[in-house]
Amino acid sequence: MARILIAGGGIGGLAAALSVSRSGHHVVVLESRDTFTELGAGIQLAPNAFHALDRLGVGEEVRRRAVHIDELRFMDGTTGERVAVMPLTGAYRARFGNPYTVVHRIDLYAPLLAACQAEDGIELRTGAHVERYTQDRAGVTVRLASGEQVHGAALIGADGINSRVRRQLVGDGPPKVSGHTIYRTVVPMDQVPAELRWNTVTLWAGPKWHFVHYPIGGGRFLNLAATRDDDATVAVTGVPVERAHVLGEFPGLGEIPRRLLELGREWRSWVLCDRDPVRTWCDGRVVLLGDAAHPMLQYAAQGACQAVEDAVVLGELIGADEPEFEQRFEKFTAERRDRTDATQLLAREMGRQLYHPAGERAVERNAMLAALSAEEMYDKVEWLHGTRVGAVPAAR
């Protein structure tokens, strides 16, 4: 049994802790914040995420907390035209083996945290900000911001898009600013008109903007996320913004999406960032995972899904014996890299080509999407939603 360190106690870090612990190793999770929690509002979970969550033993609890969505709707945000609909019930669930859901981030995070707290082999530490690492043949030593040194046989960097582990391992500078600002808020569902309480993920696309909404919290809240292609150049995280400013950022918004946008009160803004794909995620006994390895824009709705896939694959590759970490980490990178590279680049392309066109390009996009049958839509997402990580299907 090896002692393995994990930098970062977010979704990816806790998922990795579960996977590695259940392979028979002792895990120490080093979280920089003063408590284990998850910030933010809604996220989408496709079937590939649930296949991974089942292998971690938390799939059923996440399903119980999630809203099981009936459709993905793509709407023209200026005309109100329903452009395309992907049904997510009978044929979709039969094909992909799991539902498509939306959850409040905490409703994914809490089951992972509870499972980690129940594992004797997982030690959870707060206030432990990883600054850098050194390594030799015997193991890895992590230096914390406090000056303390923590030793282990290996280190998994799951410390997010601004990862200190990545800074040392890859050295590719700050994240890439997308030029897109997203405004987020959550509205109690009892404040939403009954005729607008749709059990869908609905996206309204307009010229240089789009607006997404869906229910979360077991249907008790409506998650609103409105994105503006505004050429922002500086990263911003969770900054409060006036309601009037948000309403002024979406000119031409049609009647129904405008009604929904006006429901929002306590808005916060983020400037979206990602990184270019890189070929190297590992350095000897150190490896990156999740957003530390492949941070992606929100547009493919796969960030959390890919992180939990990473966790399952890494834990099973490490195995229960005394691992040769360098070889296992290289194999992990080789197995995951092409899939996550493609997802990162797809997310960027969706933001540029699908959600924000104007004029004739928007007309052409609408015609292209409207021509797709449900089965053709399923074919297009098969490589993402249909993947089942893990050596053996988990019991349900």
MARKOLTI-818610 format. One record per residue (C-alpha): residue in one letter; residue number from 1; y, z, x. Coordinates in Angstrom, 2 decimals, decimal comma. Layout:
<nodes>
- a | NUM | Y | Z | X .
...
</nodes>
This chain:
<nodes>
- m | 1 | 0,00 | 0,00 | 0,00 .
- a | 2 | 3,40 | -1,03 | 1,34 .
- r | 3 | 6,84 | 0,47 | 0,66 .
- i | 4 | 9,05 | -2,37 | -0,58 .
- l | 5 | 12,82 | -2,15 | -1,02 .
- i | 6 | 14,73 | -4,00 | -3,73 .
- a | 7 | 18,51 | -4,41 | -3,47 .
- g | 8 | 19,89 | -4,52 | -7,00 .
- g | 9 | 18,81 | -2,92 | -10,26 .
- g | 10 | 19,73 | -5,67 | -12,71 .
- i | 11 | 17,34 | -7,72 | -14,82 .
- g | 12 | 15,85 | -9,52 | -11,82 .
- g | 13 | 15,58 | -6,39 | -9,69 .
- l | 14 | 13,81 | -4,33 | -12,35 .
- a | 15 | 11,49 | -7,21 | -13,24 .
- a | 16 | 10,60 | -7,55 | -9,57 .
- a | 17 | 10,03 | -3,80 | -9,28 .
- l | 18 | 7,52 | -3,91 | -12,15 .
- s | 19 | 5,71 | -6,94 | -10,78 .
- v | 20 | 5,46 | -5,64 | -7,22 .
- s | 21 | 4,53 | -2,11 | -8,30 .
- r | 22 | 1,72 | -3,40 | -10,48 .
- s | 23 | 0,36 | -5,24 | -7,44 .
- g | 24 | -0,23 | -1,79 | -5,96 .
- h | 25 | 2,85 | -1,12 | -3,84 .
- h | 26 | 5,52 | 1,59 | -3,79 .
- v | 27 | 8,94 | 0,21 | -4,73 .
- v | 28 | 12,41 | 1,64 | -4,08 .
- v | 29 | 15,18 | 0,06 | -6,17 .
- l | 30 | 18,61 | 0,48 | -4,60 .
- e | 31 | 21,33 | 0,08 | -7,25 .
- s | 32 | 24,98 | 0,15 | -6,17 .
- r | 33 | 26,33 | 1,43 | -9,50 .
- d | 34 | 26,21 | 5,04 | -10,60 .
- t | 35 | 23,79 | 4,33 | -13,43 .
- f | 36 | 21,12 | 1,83 | -14,36 .
- t | 37 | 22,60 | -0,26 | -17,15 .
- e | 38 | 23,45 | -3,85 | -18,02 .
- l | 39 | 26,93 | -5,10 | -18,85 .
- g | 40 | 27,76 | -8,11 | -20,99 .
- a | 41 | 26,86 | -9,33 | -24,45 .
- g | 42 | 24,37 | -11,94 | -25,62 .
- i | 43 | 21,86 | -14,05 | -23,74 .
- q | 44 | 19,27 | -16,59 | -24,84 .
- l | 45 | 15,57 | -16,28 | -24,02 .
- a | 46 | 13,37 | -19,37 | -24,21 .
- p | 47 | 9,54 | -19,22 | -24,42 .
- n | 48 | 9,16 | -19,43 | -20,63 .
- a | 49 | 10,93 | -16,05 | -20,37 .
- f | 50 | 8,50 | -14,44 | -22,81 .
- h | 51 | 5,49 | -15,77 | -20,93 .
- a | 52 | 6,86 | -13,95 | -17,86 .
- l | 53 | 7,84 | -10,82 | -19,80 .
- d | 54 | 4,33 | -10,63 | -21,23 .
- r | 55 | 2,91 | -10,54 | -17,71 .
- l | 56 | 5,29 | -7,67 | -16,96 .
- g | 57 | 4,11 | -5,81 | -20,05 .
- v | 58 | 7,46 | -5,74 | -21,88 .
- g | 59 | 7,34 | -8,94 | -23,93 .
- e | 60 | 6,40 | -7,27 | -27,20 .
- e | 61 | 9,25 | -4,75 | -27,01 .
- v | 62 | 11,81 | -7,46 | -26,21 .
- r | 63 | 10,52 | -9,57 | -29,12 .
- r | 64 | 10,94 | -6,56 | -31,40 .
- r | 65 | 14,58 | -6,13 | -30,39 .
- a | 66 | 15,43 | -9,85 | -30,35 .
- v | 67 | 16,74 | -12,15 | -33,07 .
- h | 68 | 14,24 | -14,98 | -33,53 .
- i | 69 | 16,39 | -18,06 | -33,95 .
- d | 70 | 15,62 | -20,88 | -36,41 .
- e | 71 | 17,62 | -23,72 | -34,83 .
- l | 72 | 19,76 | -24,87 | -31,94 .
- r | 73 | 22,70 | -26,73 | -33,48 .
- f | 74 | 25,02 | -29,12 | -31,64 .
- m | 75 | 28,21 | -29,71 | -33,62 .
- d | 76 | 31,30 | -31,82 | -33,04 .
- g | 77 | 33,91 | -29,10 | -32,73 .
- t | 78 | 36,81 | -31,25 | -33,91 .
- t | 79 | 35,30 | -33,17 | -36,84 .
- g | 80 | 32,79 | -30,51 | -37,92 .
- e | 81 | 30,00 | -33,14 | -37,84 .
- r | 82 | 26,47 | -31,84 | -37,37 .
- v | 83 | 25,39 | -33,99 | -34,42 .
- a | 84 | 21,88 | -32,77 | -33,64 .
- v | 85 | 19,52 | -29,94 | -34,55 .
- m | 86 | 16,47 | -28,69 | -32,65 .
- p | 87 | 14,20 | -26,69 | -34,99 .
- l | 88 | 12,74 | -23,60 | -33,30 .
- t | 89 | 10,18 | -22,39 | -35,82 .
- g | 90 | 6,74 | -23,87 | -36,67 .
- a | 91 | 6,20 | -26,92 | -34,44 .
- y | 92 | 8,35 | -25,56 | -31,61 .
- r | 93 | 6,58 | -22,18 | -31,46 .
- a | 94 | 3,17 | -23,84 | -31,75 .
- r | 95 | 3,95 | -26,14 | -28,85 .
- f | 96 | 5,53 | -23,59 | -26,51 .
- g | 97 | 3,58 | -20,50 | -27,51 .
- n | 98 | 6,52 | -18,16 | -28,02 .
- p | 99 | 9,77 | -17,94 | -29,97 .
- y | 100 | 13,27 | -18,86 | -28,85 .
- t | 101 | 15,37 | -15,72 | -29,23 .
- v | 102 | 18,77 | -14,24 | -28,56 .
- v | 103 | 19,34 | -10,65 | -27,48 .
- h | 104 | 22,08 | -8,31 | -26,45 .
- r | 105 | 21,62 | -7,98 | -22,67 .
- i | 106 | 20,78 | -4,31 | -23,02 .
- d | 107 | 17,91 | -5,21 | -25,37 .
- l | 108 | 16,27 | -7,07 | -22,51 .
- y | 109 | 17,29 | -4,58 | -19,85 .
- a | 110 | 16,26 | -1,36 | -21,64 .
- p | 111 | 12,54 | -2,27 | -21,96 .
- l | 112 | 12,46 | -3,24 | -18,27 .
- l | 113 | 14,13 | 0,04 | -17,29 .
- a | 114 | 11,82 | 2,15 | -19,47 .
- a | 115 | 8,78 | 0,44 | -17,99 .
- c | 116 | 10,05 | 1,09 | -14,47 .
- q | 117 | 10,75 | 4,75 | -15,28 .
- a | 118 | 7,18 | 5,11 | -16,53 .
- e | 119 | 5,69 | 3,77 | -13,27 .
- d | 120 | 4,81 | 6,40 | -10,66 .
- g | 121 | 5,13 | 3,75 | -7,96 .
- i | 122 | 8,79 | 2,94 | -8,66 .
- e | 123 | 11,68 | 5,01 | -7,30 .
- l | 124 | 15,07 | 4,28 | -8,87 .
- r | 125 | 18,15 | 5,16 | -6,81 .
- t | 126 | 21,79 | 4,85 | -7,93 .
- g | 127 | 24,92 | 4,83 | -5,79 .
- a | 128 | 22,96 | 2,96 | -3,12 .
- h | 129 | 25,06 | -0,07 | -2,14 .
- v | 130 | 23,18 | -2,26 | 0,34 .
- e | 131 | 25,45 | -3,54 | 3,11 .
- r | 132 | 23,08 | -5,23 | 5,56 .
- y | 133 | 19,58 | -5,16 | 7,01 .
- t | 134 | 17,75 | -5,28 | 10,31 .
- q | 135 | 14,07 | -5,97 | 10,81 .
- d | 136 | 11,29 | -5,98 | 13,35 .
- r | 137 | 7,51 | -6,38 | 13,28 .
- a | 138 | 7,08 | -3,00 | 11,62 .
- g | 139 | 9,47 | -3,44 | 8,71 .
- v | 140 | 13,04 | -3,64 | 7,44 .
- t | 141 | 15,85 | -1,10 | 7,70 .
- v | 142 | 18,64 | -1,31 | 5,13 .
- r | 143 | 22,05 | 0,18 | 5,84 .
- l | 144 | 23,86 | 1,50 | 2,76 .
- a | 145 | 27,63 | 1,70 | 2,33 .
- s | 146 | 27,30 | 5,48 | 2,69 .
- g | 147 | 25,88 | 5,01 | 6,18 .
- e | 148 | 22,39 | 6,07 | 5,15 .
- q | 149 | 19,48 | 4,01 | 6,43 .
- v | 150 | 16,47 | 3,25 | 4,23 .
- h | 151 | 13,21 | 1,92 | 5,66 .
- g | 152 | 10,54 | -0,24 | 4,08 .
- a | 153 | 7,94 | -2,85 | 4,89 .
- a | 154 | 10,00 | -5,60 | 3,22 .
- l | 155 | 13,26 | -6,20 | 1,33 .
- i | 156 | 13,84 | -8,19 | -1,87 .
- g | 157 | 17,47 | -9,17 | -2,37 .
- a | 158 | 18,10 | -9,12 | -6,13 .
- d | 159 | 21,76 | -8,13 | -5,82 .
- g | 160 | 23,31 | -10,95 | -7,81 .
- i | 161 | 25,65 | -13,85 | -7,22 .
- n | 162 | 27,72 | -11,87 | -4,67 .
- s | 163 | 24,59 | -10,67 | -2,86 .
- r | 164 | 25,13 | -8,85 | 0,42 .
- v | 165 | 21,57 | -9,74 | 1,37 .
- r | 166 | 22,28 | -13,44 | 0,83 .
- r | 167 | 25,51 | -13,17 | 2,79 .
- q | 168 | 23,49 | -12,16 | 5,84 .
- l | 169 | 20,45 | -14,35 | 5,17 .
- v | 170 | 22,17 | -17,61 | 4,14 .
- g | 171 | 25,82 | -17,10 | 5,10 .
- d | 172 | 27,18 | -19,69 | 2,67 .
- g | 173 | 30,40 | -17,89 | 1,78 .
- p | 174 | 31,71 | -16,99 | -1,66 .
- p | 175 | 30,35 | -18,46 | -4,89 .
- k | 176 | 31,58 | -21,85 | -6,08 .
- v | 177 | 34,24 | -21,59 | -8,80 .
- s | 178 | 33,39 | -23,97 | -11,65 .
- g | 179 | 36,90 | -24,42 | -13,04 .
- h | 180 | 35,70 | -23,13 | -16,42 .
- t | 181 | 36,94 | -19,94 | -18,09 .
- i | 182 | 34,77 | -18,25 | -20,72 .
- y | 183 | 36,09 | -15,82 | -23,32 .
- r | 184 | 33,57 | -13,42 | -24,87 .
- t | 185 | 33,56 | -10,87 | -27,65 .
- v | 186 | 31,20 | -9,35 | -30,22 .
- v | 187 | 31,99 | -9,05 | -33,93 .
- p | 188 | 30,22 | -6,73 | -36,42 .
- m | 189 | 28,24 | -8,95 | -38,77 .
- d | 190 | 29,68 | -7,25 | -41,85 .
- q | 191 | 33,03 | -8,78 | -40,86 .
- v | 192 | 31,57 | -12,30 | -40,89 .
- p | 193 | 31,75 | -14,22 | -44,19 .
- a | 194 | 28,28 | -14,40 | -45,76 .
- e | 195 | 28,28 | -18,20 | -45,75 .
- l | 196 | 28,75 | -18,23 | -41,96 .
- r | 197 | 25,95 | -15,81 | -41,06 .
- w | 198 | 23,64 | -18,45 | -39,63 .
- n | 199 | 20,39 | -17,62 | -37,85 .
- t | 200 | 21,12 | -20,27 | -35,26 .
- v | 201 | 22,58 | -20,79 | -31,83 .
- t | 202 | 25,49 | -23,07 | -32,73 .
- l | 203 | 27,57 | -24,97 | -30,19 .
- w | 204 | 30,82 | -26,70 | -31,16 .
- a | 205 | 31,81 | -29,26 | -28,52 .
- g | 206 | 35,37 | -30,50 | -28,04 .
- p | 207 | 37,54 | -32,18 | -25,41 .
- k | 208 | 37,38 | -29,94 | -22,32 .
- w | 209 | 36,06 | -26,97 | -24,33 .
- h | 210 | 33,12 | -25,68 | -26,32 .
- f | 211 | 32,38 | -22,66 | -28,49 .
- v | 212 | 28,99 | -20,97 | -28,97 .
- h | 213 | 28,00 | -18,23 | -31,43 .
- y | 214 | 24,79 | -16,51 | -32,47 .
- p | 215 | 23,60 | -13,16 | -33,90 .
- i | 216 | 22,52 | -10,32 | -31,62 .
- g | 217 | 21,63 | -6,64 | -31,94 .
- g | 218 | 18,97 | -7,26 | -34,55 .
- g | 219 | 21,49 | -9,28 | -36,55 .
- r | 220 | 24,11 | -6,50 | -36,64 .
- f | 221 | 26,62 | -8,42 | -34,51 .
- l | 222 | 27,83 | -11,96 | -33,92 .
- n | 223 | 28,20 | -12,94 | -30,28 .
- l | 224 | 31,14 | -15,30 | -29,62 .
- a | 225 | 31,55 | -17,22 | -26,35 .
- a | 226 | 34,28 | -19,84 | -26,03 .
- t | 227 | 34,64 | -21,85 | -22,82 .
- r | 228 | 37,65 | -23,81 | -21,61 .
- d | 229 | 37,53 | -26,44 | -18,84 .
- d | 230 | 40,88 | -25,33 | -17,45 .
- d | 231 | 40,52 | -26,01 | -13,69 .
- a | 232 | 40,54 | -22,30 | -12,89 .
- t | 233 | 40,36 | -21,72 | -9,14 .
- v | 234 | 39,97 | -17,94 | -8,82 .
- a | 235 | 36,88 | -15,96 | -9,88 .
- v | 236 | 37,59 | -13,47 | -12,69 .
- t | 237 | 35,10 | -10,97 | -14,12 .
- g | 238 | 35,50 | -9,23 | -17,48 .
- v | 239 | 39,30 | -9,15 | -17,63 .
- p | 240 | 40,76 | -8,20 | -21,04 .
- v | 241 | 42,77 | -11,01 | -22,64 .
- e | 242 | 45,02 | -11,18 | -25,68 .
- r | 243 | 43,57 | -12,65 | -28,87 .
- a | 244 | 46,55 | -15,00 | -29,23 .
- h | 245 | 45,85 | -16,47 | -25,82 .
- v | 246 | 42,23 | -17,22 | -26,73 .
- l | 247 | 43,19 | -18,85 | -30,02 .
- g | 248 | 45,70 | -21,04 | -28,20 .
- e | 249 | 43,14 | -22,32 | -25,70 .
- f | 250 | 41,13 | -24,41 | -28,18 .
- p | 251 | 43,35 | -27,11 | -29,66 .
- g | 252 | 41,78 | -29,32 | -32,29 .
- l | 253 | 39,10 | -26,80 | -33,22 .
- g | 254 | 37,76 | -27,59 | -36,68 .
- e | 255 | 38,06 | -25,37 | -39,75 .
- i | 256 | 34,73 | -23,52 | -39,59 .
- p | 257 | 34,68 | -22,79 | -35,85 .
- r | 258 | 38,35 | -21,77 | -36,09 .
- r | 259 | 37,48 | -19,25 | -38,81 .
- l | 260 | 34,78 | -17,80 | -36,58 .
- l | 261 | 36,96 | -17,72 | -33,47 .
- e | 262 | 39,66 | -15,86 | -35,40 .
- l | 263 | 37,20 | -13,05 | -36,12 .
- g | 264 | 37,26 | -12,01 | -32,47 .
- r | 265 | 39,49 | -9,13 | -31,46 .
- e | 266 | 38,62 | -7,50 | -28,11 .
- w | 267 | 38,23 | -10,52 | -25,87 .
- r | 268 | 37,35 | -10,52 | -22,17 .
- s | 269 | 37,44 | -13,44 | -19,77 .
- w | 270 | 35,30 | -14,64 | -16,89 .
- v | 271 | 35,71 | -17,64 | -14,62 .
- l | 272 | 32,23 | -19,10 | -14,26 .
- c | 273 | 30,75 | -19,45 | -10,79 .
- d | 274 | 27,50 | -20,62 | -9,23 .
- r | 275 | 26,27 | -21,72 | -5,82 .
- d | 276 | 24,81 | -24,88 | -4,37 .
- p | 277 | 21,01 | -24,84 | -4,12 .
- v | 278 | 19,75 | -23,89 | -0,66 .
- r | 279 | 16,37 | -24,50 | 0,93 .
- t | 280 | 16,05 | -21,11 | 2,61 .
- w | 281 | 15,55 | -17,92 | 0,57 .
- c | 282 | 13,66 | -15,89 | 3,13 .
- d | 283 | 14,11 | -14,44 | 6,60 .
- g | 284 | 10,96 | -12,84 | 7,93 .
- r | 285 | 10,35 | -9,76 | 5,79 .
- v | 286 | 13,41 | -10,41 | 3,57 .
- v | 287 | 13,53 | -12,66 | 0,49 .
- l | 288 | 16,04 | -13,49 | -2,25 .
- l | 289 | 15,35 | -13,51 | -5,99 .
- g | 290 | 17,21 | -14,37 | -9,21 .
- d | 291 | 20,97 | -14,84 | -8,98 .
- a | 292 | 20,93 | -13,91 | -5,30 .
- a | 293 | 18,73 | -16,96 | -4,67 .
- h | 294 | 19,83 | -19,48 | -7,32 .
- p | 295 | 22,86 | -18,42 | -9,41 .
- m | 296 | 23,49 | -20,95 | -12,15 .
- l | 297 | 26,06 | -21,69 | -14,80 .
- q | 298 | 25,27 | -20,59 | -18,35 .
- y | 299 | 24,89 | -24,07 | -19,82 .
- a | 300 | 21,11 | -24,36 | -19,60 .
- a | 301 | 20,68 | -20,74 | -20,86 .
- q | 302 | 18,10 | -20,10 | -18,12 .
- g | 303 | 19,59 | -17,55 | -15,70 .
- a | 304 | 17,64 | -14,52 | -16,92 .
- c | 305 | 14,60 | -16,66 | -17,73 .
- q | 306 | 14,35 | -17,91 | -14,16 .
- a | 307 | 14,87 | -14,41 | -12,72 .
- v | 308 | 11,91 | -12,95 | -14,62 .
- e | 309 | 9,79 | -15,97 | -13,67 .
- d | 310 | 10,70 | -15,27 | -10,02 .
- a | 311 | 9,62 | -11,66 | -10,40 .
- v | 312 | 6,18 | -12,51 | -11,77 .
- v | 313 | 5,47 | -15,15 | -9,14 .
- l | 314 | 6,66 | -12,95 | -6,26 .
- g | 315 | 4,66 | -9,90 | -7,34 .
- e | 316 | 1,47 | -11,90 | -7,73 .
- l | 317 | 1,96 | -13,66 | -4,38 .
- i | 318 | 2,50 | -10,36 | -2,56 .
- g | 319 | -0,78 | -9,14 | -4,00 .
- a | 320 | -2,51 | -5,81 | -3,60 .
- d | 321 | -3,59 | -6,01 | 0,04 .
- e | 322 | -1,45 | -5,36 | 3,11 .
- p | 323 | 0,64 | -8,53 | 2,87 .
- e | 324 | 1,80 | -10,80 | 5,64 .
- f | 325 | 5,29 | -10,82 | 4,17 .
- e | 326 | 6,67 | -13,73 | 6,14 .
- q | 327 | 3,96 | -16,08 | 4,87 .
- r | 328 | 4,03 | -14,75 | 1,30 .
- f | 329 | 7,82 | -15,05 | 1,09 .
- e | 330 | 7,75 | -18,60 | 2,44 .
- k | 331 | 5,13 | -19,51 | -0,14 .
- f | 332 | 7,20 | -17,92 | -2,90 .
- t | 333 | 10,24 | -19,94 | -1,88 .
- a | 334 | 8,21 | -23,15 | -1,76 .
- e | 335 | 6,72 | -22,50 | -5,21 .
- r | 336 | 9,99 | -21,64 | -6,94 .
- r | 337 | 12,68 | -23,64 | -5,16 .
- d | 338 | 12,31 | -27,09 | -6,74 .
- r | 339 | 12,25 | -25,68 | -10,27 .
- t | 340 | 15,30 | -23,49 | -9,82 .
- d | 341 | 17,20 | -26,20 | -7,90 .
- a | 342 | 16,66 | -28,56 | -10,83 .
- t | 343 | 17,79 | -25,91 | -13,32 .
- q | 344 | 20,95 | -25,12 | -11,35 .
- l | 345 | 21,91 | -28,79 | -11,20 .
- l | 346 | 21,04 | -29,37 | -14,85 .
- a | 347 | 23,34 | -26,52 | -15,89 .
- r | 348 | 26,22 | -28,06 | -13,95 .
- e | 349 | 25,55 | -31,50 | -15,41 .
- m | 350 | 25,43 | -30,15 | -18,97 .
- g | 351 | 28,84 | -28,57 | -18,51 .
- r | 352 | 30,33 | -31,80 | -17,20 .
- q | 353 | 28,61 | -34,47 | -19,28 .
- l | 354 | 27,37 | -32,87 | -22,50 .
- y | 355 | 29,73 | -30,16 | -23,67 .
- h | 356 | 33,25 | -31,28 | -22,71 .
- p | 357 | 33,69 | -35,08 | -23,05 .
- a | 358 | 36,62 | -36,55 | -25,01 .
- g | 359 | 37,31 | -39,82 | -26,75 .
- e | 360 | 34,76 | -42,62 | -26,39 .
- r | 361 | 32,54 | -40,53 | -24,14 .
- a | 362 | 32,24 | -37,92 | -26,90 .
- v | 363 | 31,36 | -40,63 | -29,42 .
- e | 364 | 28,65 | -41,96 | -27,10 .
- r | 365 | 27,29 | -38,45 | -26,53 .
- n | 366 | 27,10 | -37,80 | -30,26 .
- a | 367 | 25,26 | -41,06 | -30,87 .
- m | 368 | 22,78 | -40,31 | -28,08 .
- l | 369 | 21,99 | -36,83 | -29,37 .
- a | 370 | 21,83 | -37,88 | -33,02 .
- a | 371 | 19,21 | -40,51 | -32,20 .
- l | 372 | 16,72 | -37,94 | -30,86 .
- s | 373 | 13,90 | -36,73 | -33,07 .
- a | 374 | 12,78 | -33,10 | -32,90 .
- e | 375 | 9,68 | -34,14 | -30,96 .
- e | 376 | 11,81 | -36,06 | -28,45 .
- m | 377 | 13,99 | -32,98 | -27,99 .
- y | 378 | 10,87 | -30,90 | -27,33 .
- d | 379 | 9,77 | -33,45 | -24,75 .
- k | 380 | 13,09 | -33,11 | -22,93 .
- v | 381 | 12,86 | -29,31 | -22,69 .
- e | 382 | 9,11 | -29,18 | -21,99 .
- w | 383 | 9,58 | -28,69 | -18,23 .
- l | 384 | 11,82 | -25,67 | -18,85 .
- h | 385 | 10,57 | -23,98 | -22,01 .
- g | 386 | 6,90 | -24,83 | -21,59 .
- t | 387 | 6,27 | -23,33 | -18,15 .
- r | 388 | 3,89 | -20,36 | -18,00 .
- v | 389 | 4,10 | -18,47 | -14,73 .
- g | 390 | 1,29 | -16,23 | -13,52 .
- a | 391 | -2,24 | -16,80 | -12,37 .
- v | 392 | -3,98 | -15,72 | -15,59 .
- p | 393 | -2,54 | -15,66 | -19,12 .
- a | 394 | -1,58 | -12,13 | -20,09 .
- a | 395 | -3,27 | -10,44 | -23,04 .
- r | 396 | -1,17 | -10,40 | -26,23 .
</nodes>
